Structures are given as C-alpha cells and as structure tokens.
Amino acid sequence: MHSILELSYYWLVAIIFGLTFGFAVIVHLVTEHTPLTGRLSDYRHIPAAALTAVAVLFGLFSAFLGADIWERVRLERQSVEREVAAVQTIDTIAESLGQQGVQIDRSLKSYVDVSVPRMMSAKSKAAADRALDEVARQVLDLARHGAAHVPARSTMLVAFHEIKMARADRLHLEGTHSDKYKWIAVVLMGLLTQVAIAFAHPYEPRGQVAALIIFSAAFSVTLAALAIHENPMVESQNIPVEALTQAVEP
C-alpha cells in the first residue's frame, strides 16, 4: 500500500480513477448484462435508504483517515517552522559577531544545504548531523573570545537545541504513514457502496449508470486527495522545507 502511495501523483490519480471506474463498469455489467440480472429481481424491493448506510460508513472511514493525514501534515509544517525560526536566530546573531560568527554562519549554511531535500537518504542525514554538530562546537568555542559573547552563546545554544528537536520531529513525521488497514477499509467501503448502488437500481440501467458515475467520481476525488497528501514526495503538501534555505540567505 505504501509503495503505491509513493508513486508520482500522476500515477496515483490514474490508478485511483482506473480502480473506481473499472469496478463500476464490472458491477454494471454483472448486474445488468449477465444471468445474475434475473436473480436481482428478488432484491428490487429493498429500500434505497437501507443501502445508503454503506455510503455513510464510507464517509466516516474517509473522514477518520483524512483527519489522520491532515493532522500529520500540520505537525510537520509546524516542526519546519520551528526549525526555520531557530536557524534564523542563530544566523542573525552570528552576523552580529563579526569574524567569530563567520564560521558559525558557514556551518549553518552547510547544514541547511543538506537538510532541504525531502525524504533524505541515510548518507545525507549523517551529513546533516555532522554539520549541525559543527555548529554546536563553534558556538561553544565562543566562550574563548571573552565575556562579551556569553549572552549570544547562550541564545544560540537554546536555538541549537530547538533545531535538534524540530528536526527530529520533522524526520519522524516524514517517515510516518497512515495505517494501511485504514486505507484498505476506505477502499473496501467505497467498493461496497458501488455494489449497494447497483442493488438499489435493478432494471434501471440508465439510472444505475448515472448513479455509479456520480459516486465513482466522488470516490476517486476523495481517494486522490487523501493519497496526494499522504505521498511524501508531492509539493502540494506545502510544507516549506525550502524556507530553511531562505533563512540563511543574505
């Protein structure tokens, strides 16, 4: 499931629309153009309202999954904003320290350069750790330059700790996905809703086709919106990791 969600959003949308409309076509053909059609006469008196309970369950499962995804996106955006604010604090103070702050500023920019790409590899994560450790070492070295740098040193150490915490949260959230069973439940409930629509329109092929098209379109849009925001590589999440670069630009 997660490997499918990591595809480009073009493929995601194509797969989702193909799945939903393909199943709708199968349901229509089976219920209207096969020997099973005659047996459906036994179910023609089932009230449509009773079958809409399946659609309600589909909506509930979709809402639960959407809330899970959107909350994770919100937390990730929040962690990036915390990291950006801390980077800007260190960068601003380093610029005011003159020559002593030049090395700090360079190390900070090195950290930002390797931290910007989404879904970092293990190698790039290690490089970011080394760059961040170098920033800490140079901040601690300010103690050798006299008492005048003590307030700046203390403030930068607090900002450094905030960068560490925010970065840890960001990396954790980037590697987190919704439970695959939630996705399976949403997809199955959507497919069952299509079956319910077919049973609600026996011997009404045109009405059944119209109902299946409308619901399949809504089903596809819902799944596509959830999948695109679950996908860690899409830019539509609008999580401003690139803001780290802007934080240290002159």
ZADO-1210 file (C-alpha; in nm, 4 decimals, padded with zeros to 6 digits):
<atoms>
<atom x="00.0000" y="00.0000" z="00.0000" code="MET" pos="1"/>
<atom x="00.2706" y="00.2472" z="00.0996" code="HIS" pos="2"/>
<atom x="00.4751" y="00.1681" z="-00.2129" code="SER" pos="3"/>
<atom x="00.1750" y="00.2704" z="-00.4241" code="ILE" pos="4"/>
<atom x="00.1366" y="00.5945" z="-00.2281" code="LEU" pos="5"/>
<atom x="00.4992" y="00.6836" z="-00.3024" code="GLU" pos="6"/>
<atom x="00.4350" y="00.6956" z="-00.6771" code="LEU" pos="7"/>
<atom x="00.4132" y="01.0298" z="-00.8545" code="SER" pos="8"/>
<atom x="00.0722" y="01.1897" z="-00.8164" code="TYR" pos="9"/>
<atom x="00.0037" y="01.1444" z="-01.1885" code="TYR" pos="10"/>
<atom x="00.0225" y="00.7685" z="-01.1446" code="TRP" pos="11"/>
<atom x="-00.1702" y="00.7877" z="-00.8177" code="LEU" pos="12"/>
<atom x="-00.4601" y="00.9667" z="-00.9829" code="VAL" pos="13"/>
<atom x="-00.4538" y="00.7313" z="-01.2836" code="ALA" pos="14"/>
<atom x="-00.4586" y="00.4203" z="-01.0627" code="ILE" pos="15"/>
<atom x="-00.7337" y="00.5551" z="-00.8399" code="ILE" pos="16"/>
<atom x="-00.9629" y="00.6579" z="-01.1254" code="PHE" pos="17"/>
<atom x="-00.8916" y="00.3320" z="-01.3072" code="GLY" pos="18"/>
<atom x="-00.9771" y="00.1286" z="-00.9971" code="LEU" pos="19"/>
<atom x="-01.3009" y="00.3061" z="-00.9109" code="THR" pos="20"/>
<atom x="-01.4445" y="00.3406" z="-01.2604" code="PHE" pos="21"/>
<atom x="-01.3204" y="-00.0038" z="-01.3632" code="GLY" pos="22"/>
<atom x="-01.5021" y="-00.1624" z="-01.0705" code="PHE" pos="23"/>
<atom x="-01.8130" y="00.0429" z="-01.1519" code="ALA" pos="24"/>
<atom x="-01.8110" y="-00.0950" z="-01.5066" code="VAL" pos="25"/>
<atom x="-01.7765" y="-00.4511" z="-01.3745" code="ILE" pos="26"/>
<atom x="-02.0643" y="-00.4010" z="-01.1295" code="VAL" pos="27"/>
<atom x="-02.2868" y="-00.2609" z="-01.4034" code="HIS" pos="28"/>
<atom x="-02.2094" y="-00.5410" z="-01.6482" code="LEU" pos="29"/>
<atom x="-02.2609" y="-00.8124" z="-01.3872" code="VAL" pos="30"/>
<atom x="-02.5920" y="-00.6733" z="-01.2609" code="THR" pos="31"/>
<atom x="-02.7420" y="-00.5743" z="-01.5970" code="GLU" pos="32"/>
<atom x="-02.5940" y="-00.7965" z="-01.8661" code="HIS" pos="33"/>
<atom x="-02.5354" y="-01.1404" z="-01.7140" code="THR" pos="34"/>
<atom x="-02.7581" y="-01.4290" z="-01.5966" code="PRO" pos="35"/>
<atom x="-02.7362" y="-01.2757" z="-01.2500" code="LEU" pos="36"/>
<atom x="-02.9639" y="-00.9955" z="-01.3671" code="THR" pos="37"/>
<atom x="-03.2753" y="-01.2105" z="-01.3331" code="GLY" pos="38"/>
<atom x="-03.1957" y="-01.3104" z="-00.9781" code="ARG" pos="39"/>
<atom x="-03.1721" y="-00.9460" z="-00.8734" code="LEU" pos="40"/>
<atom x="-03.5480" y="-00.9221" z="-00.9036" code="SER" pos="41"/>
<atom x="-03.5671" y="-01.0724" z="-00.5552" code="ASP" pos="42"/>
<atom x="-03.3932" y="-00.7599" z="-00.4205" code="TYR" pos="43"/>
<atom x="-03.5786" y="-00.4894" z="-00.6067" code="ARG" pos="44"/>
<atom x="-03.7985" y="-00.4100" z="-00.3075" code="HIS" pos="45"/>
<atom x="-03.5048" y="-00.3314" z="-00.0795" code="ILE" pos="46"/>
<atom x="-03.5380" y="00.0394" z="00.0091" code="PRO" pos="47"/>
<atom x="-03.2530" y="00.2519" z="-00.1174" code="ALA" pos="48"/>
<atom x="-03.2315" y="00.4219" z="00.2221" code="ALA" pos="49"/>
<atom x="-03.1232" y="00.0929" z="00.3789" code="ALA" pos="50"/>
<atom x="-02.8363" y="00.0614" z="00.1339" code="LEU" pos="51"/>
<atom x="-02.7144" y="00.4181" z="00.1911" code="THR" pos="52"/>
<atom x="-02.5879" y="00.3038" z="00.5315" code="ALA" pos="53"/>
<atom x="-02.2890" y="00.1613" z="00.3453" code="VAL" pos="54"/>
<atom x="-02.2211" y="00.5020" z="00.1891" code="ALA" pos="55"/>
<atom x="-02.2416" y="00.6636" z="00.5325" code="VAL" pos="56"/>
<atom x="-01.9813" y="00.4194" z="00.6640" code="LEU" pos="57"/>
<atom x="-01.7602" y="00.5004" z="00.3656" code="PHE" pos="58"/>
<atom x="-01.7866" y="00.8701" z="00.4517" code="GLY" pos="59"/>
<atom x="-01.6984" y="00.8043" z="00.8162" code="LEU" pos="60"/>
<atom x="-01.3918" y="00.5953" z="00.7331" code="PHE" pos="61"/>
<atom x="-01.2779" y="00.8579" z="00.4821" code="SER" pos="62"/>
<atom x="-01.3191" y="01.1327" z="00.7424" code="ALA" pos="63"/>
<atom x="-01.1161" y="00.9401" z="01.0005" code="PHE" pos="64"/>
<atom x="-00.8366" y="00.8743" z="00.7517" code="LEU" pos="65"/>
<atom x="-00.8398" y="01.2349" z="00.6297" code="GLY" pos="66"/>
<atom x="-00.8167" y="01.3689" z="00.9849" code="ALA" pos="67"/>
<atom x="-00.5158" y="01.1449" z="01.0479" code="ASP" pos="68"/>
<atom x="-00.3352" y="01.2615" z="00.7332" code="ILE" pos="69"/>
<atom x="-00.4113" y="01.6316" z="00.7722" code="TRP" pos="70"/>
<atom x="-00.3019" y="01.6308" z="01.1374" code="GLU" pos="71"/>
<atom x="00.0322" y="01.4776" z="01.0421" code="ARG" pos="72"/>
<atom x="00.0818" y="01.7344" z="00.7663" code="VAL" pos="73"/>
<atom x="00.0003" y="02.0143" z="01.0116" code="ARG" pos="74"/>
<atom x="00.2507" y="01.8854" z="01.2664" code="LEU" pos="75"/>
<atom x="00.5210" y="01.8500" z="01.0025" code="GLU" pos="76"/>
<atom x="00.4639" y="02.2050" z="00.8788" code="ARG" pos="77"/>
<atom x="00.4801" y="02.3240" z="01.2393" code="GLN" pos="78"/>
<atom x="00.8108" y="02.1439" z="01.3018" code="SER" pos="79"/>
<atom x="00.9617" y="02.3019" z="00.9898" code="VAL" pos="80"/>
<atom x="00.8516" y="02.6464" z="01.1006" code="GLU" pos="81"/>
<atom x="01.0153" y="02.5912" z="01.4410" code="ARG" pos="82"/>
<atom x="01.3351" y="02.4800" z="01.2722" code="GLU" pos="83"/>
<atom x="01.3346" y="02.7801" z="01.0396" code="VAL" pos="84"/>
<atom x="01.2856" y="03.0219" z="01.3289" code="ALA" pos="85"/>
<atom x="01.5762" y="02.8691" z="01.5219" code="ALA" pos="86"/>
<atom x="01.8041" y="02.8765" z="01.2157" code="VAL" pos="87"/>
<atom x="01.7196" y="03.2417" z="01.1594" code="GLN" pos="88"/>
<atom x="01.8036" y="03.3193" z="01.5234" code="THR" pos="89"/>
<atom x="02.1494" y="03.1660" z="01.5015" code="ILE" pos="90"/>
<atom x="02.2145" y="03.3227" z="01.1606" code="ASP" pos="91"/>
<atom x="02.1160" y="03.6712" z="01.2796" code="THR" pos="92"/>
<atom x="02.3298" y="03.6512" z="01.5938" code="ILE" pos="93"/>
<atom x="02.6262" y="03.5067" z="01.4020" code="ALA" pos="94"/>
<atom x="02.6192" y="03.8019" z="01.1616" code="GLU" pos="95"/>
<atom x="02.6476" y="04.0411" z="01.4566" code="SER" pos="96"/>
<atom x="02.9583" y="03.8672" z="01.5943" code="LEU" pos="97"/>
<atom x="03.1868" y="03.9739" z="01.3154" code="GLY" pos="98"/>
<atom x="03.4736" y="03.7378" z="01.2372" code="GLN" pos="99"/>
<atom x="03.3802" y="03.4949" z="01.5152" code="GLN" pos="100"/>
<atom x="03.0406" y="03.4430" z="01.3583" code="GLY" pos="101"/>
<atom x="03.1632" y="03.3774" z="01.0045" code="VAL" pos="102"/>
<atom x="03.2446" y="03.0114" z="01.0669" code="GLN" pos="103"/>
<atom x="02.9175" y="02.9574" z="01.2505" code="ILE" pos="104"/>
<atom x="02.7292" y="03.1043" z="00.9571" code="ASP" pos="105"/>
<atom x="02.9153" y="02.8822" z="00.7092" code="ARG" pos="106"/>
<atom x="02.8478" y="02.5674" z="00.9115" code="SER" pos="107"/>
<atom x="02.4826" y="02.6648" z="00.9448" code="LEU" pos="108"/>
<atom x="02.4518" y="02.7066" z="00.5683" code="LYS" pos="109"/>
<atom x="02.6182" y="02.3676" z="00.5187" code="SER" pos="110"/>
<atom x="02.3565" y="02.2136" z="00.7469" code="TYR" pos="111"/>
<atom x="02.0741" y="02.3816" z="00.5579" code="VAL" pos="112"/>
<atom x="02.2093" y="02.2713" z="00.2188" code="ASP" pos="113"/>
<atom x="02.1968" y="01.9027" z="00.3139" code="VAL" pos="114"/>
<atom x="01.8694" y="01.9295" z="00.5071" code="SER" pos="115"/>
<atom x="01.6472" y="02.0787" z="00.2376" code="VAL" pos="116"/>
<atom x="01.5816" y="01.7688" z="00.0175" code="PRO" pos="117"/>
<atom x="01.2647" y="01.5814" z="00.1073" code="ARG" pos="118"/>
<atom x="01.2951" y="01.2169" z="00.2180" code="MET" pos="119"/>
<atom x="01.6675" y="01.2365" z="00.2916" code="MET" pos="120"/>
<atom x="01.8868" y="00.9297" z="00.2479" code="SER" pos="121"/>
<atom x="02.0830" y="00.7839" z="00.5376" code="ALA" pos="122"/>
<atom x="02.4003" y="00.9417" z="00.3960" code="LYS" pos="123"/>
<atom x="02.2503" y="01.2905" z="00.3752" code="SER" pos="124"/>
<atom x="02.1067" y="01.2554" z="00.7266" code="LYS" pos="125"/>
<atom x="02.4527" y="01.1703" z="00.8585" code="ALA" pos="126"/>
<atom x="02.5978" y="01.4718" z="00.6758" code="ALA" pos="127"/>
<atom x="02.3315" y="01.6952" z="00.8300" code="ALA" pos="128"/>
<atom x="02.4135" y="01.5581" z="01.1753" code="ASP" pos="129"/>
<atom x="02.7830" y="01.6344" z="01.1278" code="ARG" pos="130"/>
<atom x="02.7106" y="01.9873" z="01.0048" code="ALA" pos="131"/>
<atom x="02.4803" y="02.0521" z="01.2994" code="LEU" pos="132"/>
<atom x="02.7388" y="01.9188" z="01.5436" code="ASP" pos="133"/>
<atom x="02.9940" y="02.1536" z="01.3894" code="GLU" pos="134"/>
<atom x="02.7583" y="02.4455" z="01.4510" code="VAL" pos="135"/>
<atom x="02.7326" y="02.3459" z="01.8176" code="ALA" pos="136"/>
<atom x="03.1101" y="02.3130" z="01.8532" code="ARG" pos="137"/>
<atom x="03.1717" y="02.6578" z="01.7082" code="GLN" pos="138"/>
<atom x="02.9009" y="02.8124" z="01.9277" code="VAL" pos="139"/>
<atom x="03.0634" y="02.6589" z="02.2356" code="LEU" pos="140"/>
<atom x="03.4012" y="02.7943" z="02.1249" code="ASP" pos="141"/>
<atom x="03.2664" y="03.1469" z="02.1682" code="LEU" pos="142"/>
<atom x="03.3481" y="03.1146" z="02.5380" code="ALA" pos="143"/>
<atom x="03.7148" y="03.1587" z="02.4489" code="ARG" pos="144"/>
<atom x="03.6515" y="03.5013" z="02.2992" code="HIS" pos="145"/>
<atom x="03.5579" y="03.6732" z="02.6236" code="GLY" pos="146"/>
<atom x="03.2538" y="03.7510" z="02.8353" code="ALA" pos="147"/>
<atom x="03.1065" y="03.9787" z="02.5676" code="ALA" pos="148"/>
<atom x="02.9932" y="03.6731" z="02.3717" code="HIS" pos="149"/>
<atom x="02.8277" y="03.4902" z="02.6646" code="VAL" pos="150"/>
<atom x="02.4683" y="03.6188" z="02.6018" code="PRO" pos="151"/>
<atom x="02.4960" y="03.5425" z="02.2304" code="ALA" pos="152"/>
<atom x="02.6369" y="03.1996" z="02.3080" code="ARG" pos="153"/>
<atom x="02.3512" y="03.1171" z="02.5460" code="SER" pos="154"/>
<atom x="02.0854" y="03.2306" z="02.2994" code="THR" pos="155"/>
<atom x="02.2390" y="03.0329" z="02.0159" code="MET" pos="156"/>
<atom x="02.2609" y="02.7189" z="02.2299" code="LEU" pos="157"/>
<atom x="01.8896" y="02.7447" z="02.3040" code="VAL" pos="158"/>
<atom x="01.8211" y="02.7876" z="01.9301" code="ALA" pos="159"/>
<atom x="02.0508" y="02.4933" z="01.8546" code="PHE" pos="160"/>
<atom x="01.8501" y="02.2730" z="02.0911" code="HIS" pos="161"/>
<atom x="01.5292" y="02.3859" z="01.9187" code="GLU" pos="162"/>
<atom x="01.6763" y="02.2916" z="01.5785" code="ILE" pos="163"/>
<atom x="01.7629" y="01.9452" z="01.7075" code="LYS" pos="164"/>
<atom x="01.4155" y="01.8869" z="01.8490" code="MET" pos="165"/>
<atom x="01.2301" y="02.0290" z="01.5466" code="ALA" pos="166"/>
<atom x="01.4457" y="01.8331" z="01.3029" code="ARG" pos="167"/>
<atom x="01.3858" y="01.5087" z="01.4942" code="ALA" pos="168"/>
<atom x="01.0103" y="01.5708" z="01.4799" code="ASP" pos="169"/>
<atom x="01.0256" y="01.6536" z="01.1079" code="ARG" pos="170"/>
<atom x="01.2207" y="01.3413" z="01.0150" code="LEU" pos="171"/>
<atom x="00.9920" y="01.1236" z="01.2237" code="HIS" pos="172"/>
<atom x="00.6802" y="01.2645" z="01.0602" code="LEU" pos="173"/>
<atom x="00.8293" y="01.2377" z="00.7099" code="GLU" pos="174"/>
<atom x="00.8738" y="00.8643" z="00.7608" code="GLY" pos="175"/>
<atom x="00.5282" y="00.8092" z="00.9101" code="THR" pos="176"/>
<atom x="00.2307" y="00.6776" z="00.7139" code="HIS" pos="177"/>
<atom x="-00.1295" y="00.6119" z="00.7992" code="SER" pos="178"/>
<atom x="-00.2166" y="00.2576" z="00.8986" code="ASP" pos="179"/>
<atom x="-00.2594" y="00.0508" z="00.5838" code="LYS" pos="180"/>
<atom x="-00.5716" y="-00.1096" z="00.7293" code="TYR" pos="181"/>
<atom x="-00.7391" y="00.2311" z="00.7358" code="LYS" pos="182"/>
<atom x="-00.6695" y="00.2650" z="00.3651" code="TRP" pos="183"/>
<atom x="-00.7985" y="-00.0864" z="00.2981" code="ILE" pos="184"/>
<atom x="-01.1159" y="-00.0106" z="00.4937" code="ALA" pos="185"/>
<atom x="-01.1810" y="00.3106" z="00.2978" code="VAL" pos="186"/>
<atom x="-01.1284" y="00.1392" z="-00.0386" code="VAL" pos="187"/>
<atom x="-01.3442" y="-00.1618" z="00.0525" code="LEU" pos="188"/>
<atom x="-01.6267" y="00.0553" z="00.1850" code="MET" pos="189"/>
<atom x="-01.6171" y="00.2596" z="-00.1356" code="GLY" pos="190"/>
<atom x="-01.6380" y="-00.0531" z="-00.3490" code="LEU" pos="191"/>
<atom x="-01.9213" y="-00.1905" z="-00.1350" code="LEU" pos="192"/>
<atom x="-02.1042" y="00.1388" z="-00.1838" code="THR" pos="193"/>
<atom x="-02.0836" y="00.0890" z="-00.5595" code="GLN" pos="194"/>
<atom x="-02.2349" y="-00.2574" z="-00.5160" code="VAL" pos="195"/>
<atom x="-02.5094" y="-00.1088" z="-00.2976" code="ALA" pos="196"/>
<atom x="-02.5878" y="00.1470" z="-00.5684" code="ILE" pos="197"/>
<atom x="-02.6247" y="-00.1331" z="-00.8219" code="ALA" pos="198"/>
<atom x="-02.8653" y="-00.3216" z="-00.5939" code="PHE" pos="199"/>
<atom x="-03.0652" y="-00.0037" z="-00.5413" code="ALA" pos="200"/>
<atom x="-03.1302" y="00.0313" z="-00.9169" code="HIS" pos="201"/>
<atom x="-03.2332" y="-00.3108" z="-01.0520" code="PRO" pos="202"/>
<atom x="-03.3794" y="-00.2994" z="-01.4044" code="TYR" pos="203"/>
<atom x="-03.2900" y="00.0688" z="-01.4313" code="GLU" pos="204"/>
<atom x="-02.9690" y="00.0598" z="-01.6359" code="PRO" pos="205"/>
<atom x="-02.9589" y="00.4318" z="-01.7148" code="ARG" pos="206"/>
<atom x="-03.0286" y="00.5342" z="-01.3573" code="GLY" pos="207"/>
<atom x="-02.7708" y="00.2841" z="-01.2330" code="GLN" pos="208"/>
<atom x="-02.5064" y="00.4125" z="-01.4744" code="VAL" pos="209"/>
<atom x="-02.5698" y="00.7736" z="-01.3730" code="ALA" pos="210"/>
<atom x="-02.5539" y="00.6897" z="-01.0018" code="ALA" pos="211"/>
<atom x="-02.2366" y="00.4848" z="-01.0447" code="LEU" pos="212"/>
<atom x="-02.0676" y="00.7620" z="-01.2432" code="ILE" pos="213"/>
<atom x="-02.1524" y="01.0274" z="-00.9851" code="ILE" pos="214"/>
<atom x="-02.0403" y="00.8198" z="-00.6877" code="PHE" pos="215"/>
<atom x="-01.7300" y="00.6853" z="-00.8654" code="SER" pos="216"/>
<atom x="-01.6214" y="01.0414" z="-00.9413" code="ALA" pos="217"/>
<atom x="-01.6700" y="01.1405" z="-00.5769" code="ALA" pos="218"/>
<atom x="-01.4945" y="00.8202" z="-00.4648" code="PHE" pos="219"/>
<atom x="-01.1983" y="00.8941" z="-00.6930" code="SER" pos="220"/>
<atom x="-01.1632" y="01.2573" z="-00.5873" code="VAL" pos="221"/>
<atom x="-01.1727" y="01.1577" z="-00.2191" code="THR" pos="222"/>
<atom x="-00.9086" y="00.8880" z="-00.2581" code="LEU" pos="223"/>
<atom x="-00.6900" y="01.1117" z="-00.4757" code="ALA" pos="224"/>
<atom x="-00.6974" y="01.3968" z="-00.2238" code="ALA" pos="225"/>
<atom x="-00.6051" y="01.1623" z="00.0608" code="LEU" pos="226"/>
<atom x="-00.3344" y="00.9812" z="-00.1373" code="ALA" pos="227"/>
<atom x="-00.1695" y="01.3004" z="-00.2637" code="ILE" pos="228"/>
<atom x="-00.1361" y="01.4370" z="00.0895" code="HIS" pos="229"/>
<atom x="-00.0133" y="01.1005" z="00.2145" code="GLU" pos="230"/>
<atom x="00.2537" y="01.0934" z="-00.0573" code="ASN" pos="231"/>
<atom x="00.5804" y="01.2293" z="00.0966" code="PRO" pos="232"/>
<atom x="00.7166" y="01.3485" z="-00.2373" code="MET" pos="233"/>
<atom x="00.4414" y="01.5767" z="-00.3612" code="VAL" pos="234"/>
<atom x="00.4832" y="01.9514" z="-00.3379" code="GLU" pos="235"/>
<atom x="00.1130" y="02.0140" z="-00.2776" code="SER" pos="236"/>
<atom x="00.1605" y="01.9492" z="00.0920" code="GLN" pos="237"/>
<atom x="00.3089" y="02.2997" z="00.1005" code="ASN" pos="238"/>
<atom x="00.5492" y="02.2139" z="00.3826" code="ILE" pos="239"/>
<atom x="00.8159" y="02.4844" z="00.3451" code="PRO" pos="240"/>
<atom x="01.1356" y="02.2827" z="00.3925" code="VAL" pos="241"/>
<atom x="01.2913" y="02.5161" z="00.1333" code="GLU" pos="242"/>
<atom x="01.2316" y="02.8008" z="00.3807" code="ALA" pos="243"/>
<atom x="01.5439" y="02.6770" z="00.5593" code="LEU" pos="244"/>
<atom x="01.7489" y="02.7949" z="00.2628" code="THR" pos="245"/>
<atom x="01.5826" y="03.1349" z="00.2680" code="GLN" pos="246"/>
<atom x="01.6506" y="03.1631" z="00.6417" code="ALA" pos="247"/>
<atom x="02.0284" y="03.1851" z="00.5864" code="VAL" pos="248"/>
<atom x="02.0302" y="03.3821" z="00.2627" code="GLU" pos="249"/>
<atom x="02.1849" y="03.7287" z="00.2928" code="PRO" pos="250"/>
</atoms>
